[in-house]
Amino acid sequence: MAEQRYITIDALLERVRKIFENCGVSPENAEAVARVIVAGERDNCKSHGIYRIEGCLRALAAGKAEPKAVPEIHDGGRSVIEVDAGGGFSNPAFNAAKPALVARAKETGLAALVIRDCLHFSALWHEVEALAEEGLAAVSMCPSYAFVAPAGGKEPVLGTNPFAFGWPRPGEHPYVFDFATSVAARGEIELHRRAGTPIPEGWAVDRDGNPTTDPDEALDGAMLTFGGHKGSALSTMIELLSGAMLGEFMSREALEFTGGGALLPRHGALILALDPQVFAARSGRDPIAEGEKLLTAISGQGARLPSQRRFAAREKALREGVVLNEAEFAQLDRFEALGLEAVKM
């Protein structure tokens, strides 16, 4: 087993932030991107941790990501707020528009944020968790690359199409779930490929439509949706709501735009924010207290709520630091020393 050692969250954040700044990314954008990457490591979400640095740098090196993009907010005072990411990463755009989204949701009960022309690499729980901490229920979704076949088919036309939901709770952590509508995130298959291990059965088919556990054949073929036709329908819904409805790329268009899946996808995203207090105002009931009845009934019988393992990992990392192996430390060293040249070699 590769040797492992600890690094504090602050120290890791500083290293990742400097990697991006040294590659020409503006301080504001570097900070936003570094925070979500480090949060992935902190919460033991390895497929969305420092593994994602290389993909971001490749997009920058190829000129497909705007390193100094300044998000531009378009707010006409209605329920839909738009932020143009300007070809930059999605995280700075969300951060820029979040105050307006929260304020509008608390004013009207329901508000939507449209993020336009962004590169997306991170998990969605960052966004819904941040909104839940403001007392809001939230839904986030976006298309991806067309790597997933619909139920009953073998040609990839859908993205992994993640979907996340957050609900505020009175305790330390909100109720949050975040999952791809494919059986697994594509990054999980890539991690199996790098490790030389097979993927579980039911994750993918090869290019001829035959089931496979070989990660290389899976990446060359098509991933599958979870739950058969149910996951396929949800994935299609996400394509329509966060692609077609916004006038932004759907997963097939995103793949065609970059000429393949080697770089981060460029598309739009949709985030909905709802204020439970506004919705329940005339009921005379406390929506958060009512929600707790359900959530405690679930956890009270020993069932695990979504994100509990992630929150436990976070608490441990806050106490002890983040665990990285020597190969991961070496990769950070290489990115720090070589910058964009590290992904051109």
N, C-alpha and C positions, 0 to 999 in steps of 0.2 A: 504494500500500500504506500502511495506517495506520502512523504513527510508533510505534516500540516503544522501551521503555526498561526497565532492570533495577530490581528491588527485592529486597532481601535476604529470605531466608525468614523470619527473625525479625521484620523490619519488617512483612512482609505478615501474618504470624500476629498481630501486635499489632493491626493495623488491623482484621482480620476479627473477632478476639475482641471488640474494643471496639464494633464494629457490633452484635453480638448483645447484649452487656451493655447498651448504650444502648437496646436494644429490650425490655429487661426480662428477659432471659434470665439465669439465675443464673450466677455466675462459673464454677462447675464444668461446667455444661452448655455455656456459651459456649466454654470452653477445648476441650472434647471435639469440638464441632462444628467449630470453627475449625481444629483440627489436621487433620481429615480433608479439609476443603476445601483448605487450603494444601498438603497432601500431593498432592492431585490436580494442582494447578498445578506443584508441584515435579517431579512425574513426567511432566509434559506430558500429563496426562489431562484435556484441556480440558473435556470434557463433564461431569466431576465435580469441577471446580475452582470458581473464584469465580462461574461461571455458576450454581451451585446456591444462592448466597446469596439471590437474589430469591425462589426457590421456598420457601425456609425462612421468609423474612420474610412472604410472603403467607399461609402457614399460621398464623403467629403473629398477623398482623393480623386474620385471619378467626376467631380464637379456636379454631382446630382443632389447635393444638400447645400443650402445657403448658410454659411457659417455665421454671418452677421445679420441674419434676418431680424427685422423688428416687427413683431406682430401688430397688425392694424385692425382695430376694433370698429365695427359698423353697427351702431345701435340706434335704431329708429324709435325707441321707446315702446316697442311692442313685445310680444312674448318671445320672439326669436331674435337672439343676439348672434352676430357673426364675427368671427375673428379670422383674418387672413394670415396664415403662417408664413406666406411669402416663400415657400419652398424650403423652409427651415423645419426643425424638429417640432413635434406636436406639443411637447411639454412647456416650452416658453409661451406658446400661444394660449394654452389652458391657463397658465399662471396669470397671464395678462388679463384674461377675460373673466376669471373667477369672481372677483369682487362684484362686477356688474351682474353676473349670473345669479349670485347669491341674493343680491339686493332685489332683483326683479322677481325671483321666486318667492321671496318673503312678502313682496308687495302684492303680487297677483295670485300666488299659490302655485303657479306652474310657469316655468321658463325653459327654453331650449337654447343650447349653445351649438352653433355650427362652426366647426373648425375646417377651414378651407386650405387646400394646397399644402399639406403637411407630410413630413416623413414620420412614420410611426414605427417604433421599435419596442415600446415598453408595455408592461401589463396595464390593464385598465383599473385595477383596484386603487391605484394612487388617486385617481380622480374621484371615484365614488366615495372613498374613505374621507377625502378632504371635504367633500360636500356634506357627508353625514356628520362630520365634526362640527359643522355649522348648523346642525339641527334639521337637515334636509334629507329626504329620500332621493336617491339618484339612480339613473340608468345610463350606462355608457356603452357604445358599440361602434364598430368600424369594420369595413371590408379589409381585405388583405391581398394576397396573390392567389390566382386560380390554381391551387394545388390540391383541391378536394373534389372528389366525384360525388354527385348527388346519389341518393339512395336508388339502387337498381341500375346505376350507370357505371362507367369506368373512365370517362373522359373528365378531367378536372375543369370545372367551370365555376366552382365556389371557392371562397377563401377559407382560411381557418376561422375567420369571422368571430372574434371574441365578443363576449357580452358580460357586463358586470352590473351588479346591483348593490347599493348600500342603504342601510336603514339606521337612523340614530338610536343610540341606547344611552341610558343614564350612567352606565359604568365607563370603564376606561376605553373599551373598544366597541366600535359599532358592529352591526351585523353586515358582513360583506361576503359576496361570492363573486368570482371572476373565472370564467372558463371559455376555452375555445369551443366552437360548435363542432370541430373535428374531434375525433376520439382523444387526440393528444395535440399539444402545440408542436409545430414543426421543429422548434428548437429542441424539443425533447428527442425527436428522431435524430437530429444532428448530433446531440450529445451521445446517443447510442453509437452513431457512426464513428465519432472520434474515439470512443472507448473500445470499439471493436466488439460490441455486444449486440445480440439480436433484440429487436423490438418485440413487444407482446403480440400475440395473434389478434387479429381484428382491427389493427391500427391502419393498415394500408393494403393496397394491391399493386402488383407490378404493372408495367406498361401494357401488358396483354389482359389485365383485369383479373389475374390470379392472385389469391391471398399470398402474402409474403411476410416473413419475419426478418428479412435482410434489410437493414436501413438504407443501403445504397439503392437497392431495387425500389424501396418505398419512395425515396427522394426522386427517383427517375420515373415513378409511376404516378399513383394518386393516393392521397390520404382518404380516410373515410370519416363520415360524420358519426357522432355518438348517437345511440338510440335509433339507428336506421332512419326511417322516414320522418321521425319526429325531429331529430337533429337536422336533417336535410331541410325541413320546412322552416325551422328557426334560422338556419344559415341563410336561406333565401330571403326571409324577412329582413335580416340585417343588411343584405345586399340592397334591398329595395329602399329601406329607411335611411341608411347612411351612405348610400351611393346614388341610386336613381333619384330619390326624392330631393337630395341636396344639389343635384346637377354636378356631382363629382364622380371620379372614376369608380367603377365597380371592379371586382377582382380581376376579371379578364382584361379590362382596359389598363389596369395598373401594371399587369404583367407585360402587356404589349408595349407600354410606354417606356419601360426600362429595358426591353429586349431580353427578358429572362429574370429569374429569381435570385440572381447573385447579389443584388443590391437591395436596400430597404425599399419597401413599397411607398409610393407617393399617391395620396388619395385624400379624402375628407374624413370627418368623424362627427358623430352626433352624441350630445350629452343632454339628458333631461334632468331637471331639478324640480322637486315638488316639496312644498312645505306642508307637512302633516297637520300643523296647527290651523292653517287656513282651511284645509279640506274638512277638518272635524269641528270647525268653530261653532256651528249651529247644533251639533249633536249633544253638547254638554258632557262629552267624554274626552279623556286625555288619550290621544292616539298613541303616544309613546308608552304609557302605562298599559294600554290594551295590547300593544305589540309585545310587551314584556311577558304578558300572560302566556302567549304562544311560545315565545323563545325559551322561557324557563320551563314550560311543559315539555319541550323537546330535550333540553339539556338535563332536566331533572330525572329523566329516565335513562340517562347514560349515553344518549345519542350525542354525537359530535356536531357542533355547529360549524359551518364553513369558516375557514380562516383561523380556527382555533390553534392549529399547529403552527401557522404562520405567526400568529401573535405570541405564542410560546417561544418560538425561535427568536423573535424580536426582543423579548424580555431578556433572554439569555445573552443575546448579542450586546444589548445595552449594558449588561453587567460585565461581560467577559471580553467582548470584542467579536470580530468576525473571523471565522476560520477559513484560511486559504491554503491550498497546497503549494509546493515549491514551483510547479509548472505555472500556476496562476501568478505567483510573485514574479517569476521570470518574464511572463508576458507583460506585466505592468512595467517592469524594468525596460523591456524592449520598446514598448510604446513611448515611454518617457524619453528614451535615448534617441530613437529614430523618427518619432512623429509619424507623418503620413508615409514616409519611406518604408516603414515597417509593414505596410500592407501592399506595397508596390513590388516587393521582392518575391 
